[in-house]
Amino acid sequence: MDKRLHAYYSGSVQGVGFRFTAERVAGSLGLRGWVKNLRDGRVEVLAEGEESDLNGFLRKIETVFKDYIRDIDLTWEEATGEFSNFDIAFF
């Protein structure tokens, strides 16, 4: 059963390739959703997929950006199925 992960990453997470890496990692795991920069300097991720794949995504992002992430605010929800792929959002 698919789950939804909603995460806010804070620290020095903009300007370091975070969104592009997140898009690549999510795509490789078959996740759906988006990643975007926020005006307050955080990066927001909304992703849906198998819970094991979402956990793999979190581990990979935390490994790659361990020197840049100060905090992660995570919430888990039921998936809505509204996404067909994973994109970088500009809204």
Secondary structure as GFF3:
##gff-version 3
##sequence-region A 1 91
A	DSSP	beta_strand	2	11	.	.	.	ID=ss1
A	DSSP	alpha_helix	18	28	.	.	.	ID=ss2
A	DSSP	beta_strand	32	37	.	.	.	ID=ss3
A	DSSP	beta_strand	43	50	.	.	.	ID=ss4
A	DSSP	alpha_helix	51	64	.	.	.	ID=ss5
A	DSSP	beta_strand	69	78	.	.	.	ID=ss6
A	DSSP	beta_strand	86	88	.	.	.	ID=ss7
###
